[in-house]
Amino acid sequence: MKRESRGIQSIEVGGELLRALARCGEPMMLRDLAREAGMAPAKAHPYLASFSRIGLIEQDETTGRYEIGALALELGLISLRRLSGVRIARPKIAALASQIGHAVSLAVWGTQGPTVVQLEEPAQPVHIVMRVGSVMALLETATGRAFAAFLPEKTIAAALESGLDRHGVGYNPKRAVKGAKVAEMLTEVRKQGLARALGDPLPGVNAFSAPVFDHSGHVALVITAMGPEGTFDARWDSPIAHALRDCAGGISKRLGHGINVAAE
Protein backbone atom coordinates (compact mmCIF):
# COMPACT_ATOMS: atom_id res chain seq x y z
CA MET A 1 0.00 0.00 0.00
CA LYS A 2 1.39 3.37 -1.05
CA ARG A 3 2.15 5.62 1.87
CA GLU A 4 0.61 9.10 1.68
CA SER A 5 3.19 11.87 1.71
CA ARG A 6 3.16 14.20 4.65
CA GLY A 7 1.75 17.62 3.84
CA ILE A 8 1.46 21.01 5.47
CA GLN A 9 -2.02 21.35 6.91
CA SER A 10 -2.05 25.16 7.00
CA ILE A 11 -1.46 25.30 3.23
CA GLU A 12 -4.30 22.87 2.64
CA VAL A 13 -6.60 24.94 4.86
CA GLY A 14 -5.66 28.14 3.05
CA GLY A 15 -6.19 26.38 -0.25
CA GLU A 16 -9.91 26.34 0.48
CA LEU A 17 -9.90 30.11 -0.02
CA LEU A 18 -8.33 29.71 -3.46
CA ARG A 19 -10.87 27.04 -4.38
CA ALA A 20 -13.71 29.30 -3.23
CA LEU A 21 -12.39 32.18 -5.34
CA ALA A 22 -12.04 29.91 -8.36
CA ARG A 23 -15.57 28.55 -7.94
CA CYS A 24 -17.06 32.03 -7.75
CA GLY A 25 -15.10 33.39 -10.71
CA GLU A 26 -15.67 36.96 -9.53
CA PRO A 27 -13.85 39.32 -7.10
CA MET A 28 -15.13 38.72 -3.56
CA MET A 29 -15.31 40.59 -0.28
CA LEU A 30 -13.46 39.05 2.69
CA ARG A 31 -16.64 38.03 4.52
CA ASP A 32 -18.11 36.33 1.44
CA LEU A 33 -14.87 34.57 0.53
CA ALA A 34 -14.39 33.33 4.09
CA ARG A 35 -17.96 32.08 4.28
CA GLU A 36 -17.64 30.23 0.98
CA ALA A 37 -14.44 28.59 2.26
CA GLY A 38 -16.08 27.62 5.56
CA MET A 39 -13.98 29.72 7.91
CA ALA A 40 -14.20 32.92 9.94
CA PRO A 41 -12.98 36.19 8.33
CA ALA A 42 -10.39 36.62 11.11
CA LYS A 43 -8.93 33.22 10.25
CA ALA A 44 -9.05 33.83 6.50
CA HIS A 45 -7.30 37.21 6.53
CA PRO A 46 -3.73 36.01 7.34
CA TYR A 47 -3.93 33.43 4.56
CA LEU A 48 -5.08 36.08 2.10
CA ALA A 49 -2.26 38.40 3.16
CA SER A 50 0.31 35.68 2.45
CA PHE A 51 -1.31 34.70 -0.85
CA SER A 52 -1.24 38.39 -1.87
CA ARG A 53 2.46 38.68 -1.15
CA ILE A 54 3.32 35.79 -3.48
CA GLY A 55 0.88 36.84 -6.21
CA LEU A 56 -1.71 34.09 -5.94
CA ILE A 57 -4.40 36.68 -5.23
CA GLU A 58 -4.65 40.47 -5.24
CA GLN A 59 -6.92 42.95 -3.50
CA ASP A 60 -8.55 45.87 -5.27
CA GLU A 61 -7.53 49.01 -3.39
CA THR A 62 -10.83 50.73 -4.18
CA THR A 63 -13.39 48.01 -3.52
CA GLY A 64 -11.40 45.82 -1.12
CA ARG A 65 -12.42 42.75 -3.09
CA TYR A 66 -10.05 39.83 -3.61
CA GLU A 67 -9.43 38.25 -7.00
CA ILE A 68 -7.01 35.91 -8.77
CA GLY A 69 -3.46 37.31 -8.86
CA ALA A 70 -0.70 37.39 -11.44
CA LEU A 71 1.01 34.18 -10.32
CA ALA A 72 -2.27 32.25 -10.38
CA LEU A 73 -2.99 33.56 -13.87
CA GLU A 74 0.49 32.55 -15.02
CA LEU A 75 0.01 29.04 -13.65
CA GLY A 76 -3.37 28.84 -15.38
CA LEU A 77 -1.84 29.89 -18.70
CA ILE A 78 0.84 27.22 -18.36
CA SER A 79 -1.92 24.65 -17.86
CA LEU A 80 -3.81 25.95 -20.91
CA ARG A 81 -0.69 25.70 -23.07
CA ARG A 82 -0.34 22.03 -22.14
CA LEU A 83 -3.68 21.21 -23.71
CA SER A 84 -3.25 19.20 -26.89
CA GLY A 85 -4.89 21.80 -29.13
CA VAL A 86 -2.57 24.54 -27.92
CA ARG A 87 0.48 22.27 -28.25
CA ILE A 88 -0.44 21.48 -31.84
CA ALA A 89 -1.16 25.10 -32.71
CA ARG A 90 1.94 26.75 -31.24
CA PRO A 91 4.42 25.78 -33.99
CA LYS A 92 1.76 26.37 -36.64
CA ILE A 93 1.13 29.98 -35.64
CA ALA A 94 4.88 30.61 -35.42
CA ALA A 95 5.18 29.42 -39.02
CA LEU A 96 2.18 31.53 -40.03
CA ALA A 97 3.70 34.67 -38.49
CA SER A 98 6.88 34.05 -40.46
CA GLN A 99 4.93 33.37 -43.65
CA ILE A 100 2.76 36.51 -43.61
CA GLY A 101 5.23 38.82 -41.82
CA HIS A 102 2.70 39.92 -39.22
CA ALA A 103 1.92 39.17 -35.58
CA VAL A 104 -0.22 36.12 -34.84
CA SER A 105 -1.94 35.27 -31.56
CA LEU A 106 -3.64 32.20 -30.18
CA ALA A 107 -6.63 32.49 -27.84
CA VAL A 108 -8.81 30.12 -25.85
CA TRP A 109 -12.16 30.60 -24.14
CA GLY A 110 -11.20 31.32 -20.54
CA THR A 111 -13.06 32.23 -17.36
CA GLN A 112 -13.23 35.90 -18.43
CA GLY A 113 -13.82 35.26 -22.12
CA PRO A 114 -11.36 35.13 -25.05
CA THR A 115 -7.89 34.86 -23.52
CA VAL A 116 -4.55 35.09 -25.36
CA VAL A 117 -2.23 32.19 -24.55
CA GLN A 118 0.41 32.66 -27.25
CA LEU A 119 1.72 35.62 -29.23
CA GLU A 120 4.16 35.36 -32.14
CA GLU A 121 5.63 38.62 -33.42
CA PRO A 122 7.37 39.23 -36.76
CA ALA A 123 10.94 40.48 -37.13
CA GLN A 124 9.62 44.06 -37.02
CA PRO A 125 6.90 43.93 -34.35
CA VAL A 126 3.94 46.29 -34.44
CA HIS A 127 2.86 48.05 -31.26
CA ILE A 128 -0.34 46.38 -30.10
CA VAL A 129 -2.21 46.45 -26.81
CA MET A 130 -2.04 42.70 -26.39
CA ARG A 131 0.10 40.26 -24.48
CA VAL A 132 -0.12 36.71 -23.23
CA GLY A 133 -2.92 36.69 -20.66
CA SER A 134 -4.87 39.53 -22.30
CA VAL A 135 -8.65 39.14 -22.44
CA MET A 136 -10.19 40.35 -25.71
CA ALA A 137 -13.62 42.01 -25.80
CA LEU A 138 -16.27 39.84 -27.42
CA LEU A 139 -17.88 42.23 -29.89
CA GLU A 140 -15.19 44.86 -30.33
CA THR A 141 -12.22 42.70 -31.42
CA ALA A 142 -11.72 40.21 -34.22
CA THR A 143 -10.70 37.52 -31.71
CA GLY A 144 -13.84 38.07 -29.67
CA ARG A 145 -16.10 38.13 -32.72
CA ALA A 146 -14.78 34.77 -33.89
CA PHE A 147 -15.73 33.22 -30.55
CA ALA A 148 -19.07 35.06 -30.52
CA ALA A 149 -19.95 33.80 -34.00
CA PHE A 150 -19.12 30.14 -33.48
CA LEU A 151 -19.66 29.34 -29.81
CA PRO A 152 -23.20 28.28 -28.76
CA GLU A 153 -25.61 31.23 -28.75
CA LYS A 154 -26.59 30.60 -25.12
CA THR A 155 -22.97 30.76 -24.02
CA ILE A 156 -22.38 34.07 -25.79
CA ALA A 157 -25.70 35.59 -24.71
CA ALA A 158 -24.93 34.82 -21.07
CA ALA A 159 -21.39 36.19 -21.40
CA LEU A 160 -22.59 39.44 -22.99
CA GLU A 161 -25.42 39.99 -20.53
CA SER A 162 -23.10 39.51 -17.55
CA GLY A 163 -20.27 41.60 -19.02
CA LEU A 164 -17.91 38.63 -18.70
CA ASP A 165 -15.30 40.37 -20.87
CA ARG A 166 -15.61 43.81 -19.18
CA HIS A 167 -11.87 43.87 -18.47
CA GLY A 168 -11.05 42.95 -22.06
CA VAL A 169 -9.02 44.90 -24.61
CA GLY A 170 -11.35 47.21 -26.54
CA TYR A 171 -14.36 46.70 -24.25
CA ASN A 172 -17.06 49.33 -24.71
CA PRO A 173 -19.47 49.55 -21.76
CA LYS A 174 -22.04 51.33 -23.96
CA ARG A 175 -22.13 48.62 -26.61
CA ALA A 176 -25.35 46.96 -27.70
CA VAL A 177 -25.15 43.26 -26.89
CA LYS A 178 -27.99 42.21 -29.19
CA GLY A 179 -30.01 43.51 -32.09
CA ALA A 180 -29.88 43.63 -35.87
CA LYS A 181 -26.37 45.11 -36.14
CA VAL A 182 -24.83 42.48 -33.84
CA ALA A 183 -26.65 39.66 -35.65
CA GLU A 184 -25.55 41.01 -39.04
CA MET A 185 -21.92 41.26 -37.92
CA LEU A 186 -21.82 37.68 -36.62
CA THR A 187 -23.59 36.39 -39.74
CA GLU A 188 -20.83 37.96 -41.85
CA VAL A 189 -18.19 36.23 -39.71
CA ARG A 190 -19.84 32.85 -40.24
CA LYS A 191 -20.20 33.51 -43.99
CA GLN A 192 -16.53 34.43 -44.43
CA GLY A 193 -15.16 31.92 -41.92
CA LEU A 194 -13.19 34.87 -40.51
CA ALA A 195 -13.77 37.84 -38.24
CA ARG A 196 -12.25 41.15 -39.26
CA ALA A 197 -11.32 44.37 -37.47
CA LEU A 198 -10.29 47.47 -39.42
CA GLY A 199 -8.44 50.00 -37.27
CA ASP A 200 -10.85 49.48 -34.40
CA PRO A 201 -10.52 49.03 -31.45
CA LEU A 202 -6.76 49.38 -32.09
CA PRO A 203 -6.19 52.48 -34.25
CA GLY A 204 -3.99 51.80 -37.24
CA VAL A 205 -4.13 48.02 -36.79
CA ASN A 206 -6.10 45.57 -38.94
CA ALA A 207 -6.84 42.00 -37.91
CA PHE A 208 -8.33 38.73 -39.11
CA SER A 209 -9.40 35.93 -36.75
CA ALA A 210 -10.22 32.32 -37.62
CA PRO A 211 -11.80 29.63 -35.43
CA VAL A 212 -10.21 26.24 -34.82
CA PHE A 213 -12.67 23.38 -34.23
CA ASP A 214 -12.15 20.12 -32.35
CA HIS A 215 -13.49 16.65 -33.19
CA SER A 216 -16.92 17.52 -31.76
CA GLY A 217 -17.27 20.71 -33.79
CA HIS A 218 -16.68 22.93 -30.76
CA VAL A 219 -14.51 26.05 -31.07
CA ALA A 220 -11.29 25.07 -29.32
CA LEU A 221 -9.09 28.02 -30.29
CA VAL A 222 -9.07 31.25 -32.27
CA ILE A 223 -6.05 32.34 -34.32
CA THR A 224 -5.65 36.06 -35.02
CA ALA A 225 -3.32 37.72 -37.51
CA MET A 226 -2.79 41.46 -37.08
CA GLY A 227 -0.65 44.23 -38.50
CA PRO A 228 -0.41 47.91 -39.53
CA GLU A 229 -3.23 48.91 -41.86
CA GLY A 230 -0.68 50.21 -44.36
CA THR A 231 0.82 46.75 -44.94
CA PHE A 232 -1.89 44.37 -43.71
CA ASP A 233 -4.14 43.44 -46.64
CA ALA A 234 -7.58 43.12 -45.03
CA ARG A 235 -9.52 42.03 -48.12
CA TRP A 236 -11.54 38.86 -47.49
CA ASP A 237 -9.69 37.12 -50.34
CA SER A 238 -6.21 38.47 -49.55
CA PRO A 239 -3.16 36.19 -49.23
CA ILE A 240 -3.23 36.81 -45.46
CA ALA A 241 -6.87 35.71 -45.24
CA HIS A 242 -6.16 32.56 -47.27
CA ALA A 243 -3.08 31.70 -45.19
CA LEU A 244 -5.00 32.15 -41.94
CA ARG A 245 -7.92 30.01 -43.12
CA ASP A 246 -5.50 27.28 -44.24
CA CYS A 247 -3.66 27.36 -40.92
CA ALA A 248 -6.85 27.16 -38.85
CA GLY A 249 -8.25 24.43 -41.09
CA GLY A 250 -5.07 22.37 -40.78
CA ILE A 251 -5.10 22.55 -36.99
CA SER A 252 -8.82 21.71 -36.93
CA LYS A 253 -8.10 18.62 -39.00
CA ARG A 254 -5.34 17.60 -36.59
CA LEU A 255 -7.89 17.88 -33.78
CA GLY A 256 -10.26 15.53 -35.62
CA HIS A 257 -12.70 18.07 -37.04
CA GLY A 258 -14.53 16.87 -40.12
CA ILE A 259 -13.36 13.29 -39.77
CA ASN A 260 -16.26 10.86 -39.90
CA VAL A 261 -15.72 7.45 -38.39
CA ALA A 262 -18.15 4.97 -39.91
CA ALA A 263 -19.57 2.29 -37.66
CA GLU A 264 -18.68 -1.20 -38.70
N, C-alpha and C positions, 0 to 999 in steps of 0.2 A: 504494500500500500504506500502510495506516494505521500511523503510528509509535507504538510503545508508550510510554506515559508513564513517566518515571523515577520509581521508588519508593524507599522507605527500607527497605533489606534487613533491618535489625534489627527493624523492626516486623513484617515478614513472618515472620521466624524466631520471634519471640515469639508471633505469631498461632497457631503450631502448638500452643502450650499451651492457648489458648482453644478450639481445635478439639477437642483431646483431652478437655478438660473437658466440652464439649458432647456429644461422642460417648458418654462414660461416663454422663452424666446423674446422677451421684452425687458427693458430696464425696470428694476424693482426697488421699492423702498426697503429699508432695513427690516421694518416690522413684518412686511409681507414676505420677504425672502426668508427670514428666520422661521416664520410660521410654516411656510411651504416645506422647509427642511426639517421641521419638527424640533426646533430648539428655541430657547429664549433669546430675544435680541441682545441681551448683555453677554450671552455666551457666543453668539454669532459674530459680534463686532471684532474681537481680536483675530478671528480667522480671516475675516474680510480685510482687515488691515494688512495682514501678512500676504494674502493673495494679491492685494493691490501693489505691494512693494515689488513683487516678482513679475507683475504684468498679467496675471491670470484674470484679474478683473480690474475695472476702473470705476471711479465714482464721479458722476457729473457734478461739478462745483456749483451749478445753479440749482438743480433740482434735488441733489442729494441721492439720486437713484444710482444703483449699481448695475453694471452691464459687463459683458464679456470684454476682456482686455486684449492688448496686442499680442501677448505670448499665446493666449488661448486661440486667437485667430490664426496665428502662424502655425500652431500645431494642427488646427483644423484644415488649413490649406495643404499641409504636408499629407494629411490623410486623403484629401480629395485627389491629390496628384497621384496617389498610389492606385487609384481606381483604374481598371483596365482600359476604359475609354480614354482617360487622360494620358495614360502611358503610351497608348497607340498614337494619339494625336500629337504629342509633343514634338517628335522628330518631323512629322508631316508639316506642322505649321512653321517650323524653322526653315524647312525647304521652301515652303510657299513664300515666306518673307524674302528669302534670297532670290527666288524666281521673279517676283513682281517688284522688288526694290522698295517695299513699303512695310510699315509695322503691321504685325498680325498678333491678335490676342485670342485666347481660349477662355471661355466662360462656362460655368455650370450654374444650375439652379440651386442657390444656397438658401439659408434661413432668412436672409433679407432680400432675396430676389437674385437677379443675374449677377454673378460674382466672378471676377477675373482671377484665374488660377495660373495663367502663363502669359507672358508678353515677350514677343520676339521683335527686336528693332533692327532696321536696316543699317548699313554702314554709316549713313548720314541720318540719324534719328530726327524725327519731327517732334516738336514740343506738344505733348498731349497731356490732358488732365486725367491720366489713368496710370495705375500701377497694379501689381499683383495684390489682390485683396480688395480692389475697388468694387463697389456695387454700382451697377449701371441702371439708370431710370428706365422703367418699362416702356413708356410711350414716347419718350424724348430721344432715345438713342437707338442706333441701328441694332446693337446687341439686344437691348430690351425688346424691341419690336419683333425680332426673330423669335424670342421666347413667347411673347404675347400672341403671335400669329399661330404657333404650332403646339403650344401646350394646351391641355383641356380648358375649355371656356370657363368652367367653374373655378378652376385653379386661378386663372388670371383675374376673373371677376372679383374673387375674394381678396386677392393680393392688391388690386387697385382700390377697392372699397376701404381696405384697412390702411392703405398707404404703406404697404410693406417696404417699398423701395424709397421711402421719404429721405433717406440719407444718401441716395444714389447720385452719381454724376449726372448733371443736367436736369435733376428733378424740378418740376414746376408745380408748386402747391395750388396754383389756380387752374391747372389743366382739367379738361373734361375727361372723365374716365369711361364714358360711354356715349353713344349717339352715332349719327350718320357719318361724321368725319372720321371717328375712330374705326368704325366698321369698314369704311372705304379704304383706309390706310392699311389695315390688316389683310383685307382681301387682296390688295395689290401685292403685299409681301408673299402671300400664298401663291398668287399667280406667277410671280417672277421666281419664286424659290429663294429669294434674297430680300433682306431689308436694306434700306438705303437712307443715309443721312447726308445732307448737302449743306455744309457749313453751319449746322445747328444740331446739337447745342454747343459744339466746339467751333468757334469762328475760324474760318480759313481751313477747316479740316473736313474732308469727305470720307465716307465709310460705307462699306458693304458688309453685311452679316449673313451667314448661311447656317442653317441648322444641321446637326448631325444626329441621326436616328439610330436607336439600338434595335435588337432583334424583334422587339415587341412593337416597334413603331413609335416609341416614346422619344421625345427630344432629350438626348443625353448631354449634348454640348452645343455651343454656338461658337463659330469661328468668325472673327471680324478682321477685315483688312482696312487700314486707314492711312491717309496721307494728305499732304497739302493739296488744296483744290487746284493749284496751278499745274500739278504733275499727276494727280490721281484721276484717271479717266473713269467718271462715274456713270457712263452710259450702261444701260442694262446688258448690252451685248459686247461690252468692252473686253479686252484680253484679261483684265483684272477680274471682272465678273466671271468669265469662263474658268479661269484658274481657280477661283474660290469655290465655285460650284463643283468642279472636278475634285478638289481636295476634300471637301465635305462629303461628297458622294463616295469617294474611296474609303474614307474612315467609316462611314455608315456601313459600307459593305463588309469591312473587317469586323464590325460589331454584329454582323448577321442580318442587317436590314435588307429586306427584299429577297431573302433566301427562303424558298418554300421547301419544306421537308415532307415529301409524300409518305402517307402511311402505307405500310406493306400489307 
